[in-house]
Amino acid sequence: DMKIRIAIDGPAAAGKSTIAKLVAGRLGYTYIDTGAMYRALTYKALQAGIDLEKAGEVEALLPGTQIILEPGADGQTVLLDGEDVTAVIRTAPVTNGVSAVSAHAGVRAYMVAEQRRMAREGGVVMDGRDIGTAVIPDAELKVFMTASVEERARRRHLENLARGFDSDPEQLAREIALRDKKDSERKVSPLIRAEDAVLLDTTDMSIEEAADAIIGLAGKKV
Ligand code: C5P
């Protein structure tokens, strides 16, 4: 049985992680959330009081940083220098700072090298912004997942409430749009649909429907 590599890219809060997790579970593959790595570094930089816009200062953290993604039954645990940061990297200060950190070329080079290593064996569903374009340009299946900004804000709002966080859907829509703009306009590997990625607009799709669509596409590749 051939184990393929599935790359899922798209803008913020399009449902990538929820759907990727489900697809990985059904296929018996490993789910890898690459955004968590950029988030973990952002958290570390914030803790250190570093100006996130300063490439040199952020990049100086990398040699002393260990980020481990541990696949588990319920998704992924994120360890930063041995500390479980799975929950804290989802908080607003990290979410609103991560695009500045991920724009630095040295940060991307470091993360992409790690991610390539993780995808080497196949049998992975990897989600992010540049998986199909930079991390695994030869992935057997590439999906570009989108949804309207309003729908994405609505989903993130429900997620926040479920986590017990304060949440305002209109503010979320503004923050999501701003993060997409920064991610799409950065110089190094901006968020862009790979030419050979299948476009999946999930605005009117359930999680199940989106997962079924991807599993159907994967079935044609193995
Ligand atoms: O997917 P998630 O929303 O957790 O990603 C957080 C941020 O990490 C993105 O807004 C983007 O700035 C960055 N990112 C990236 N490349 C990836 C994954 C995430 O630049 N492959």
Residues whose N, C-alpha, C, O or C-beta is under 5 A from the ligand:
A	BS01	C5P	A12 T34 G35 A36 Y38 V98 S99 S102 D127 G128 R129 D130 I131 R179 D183
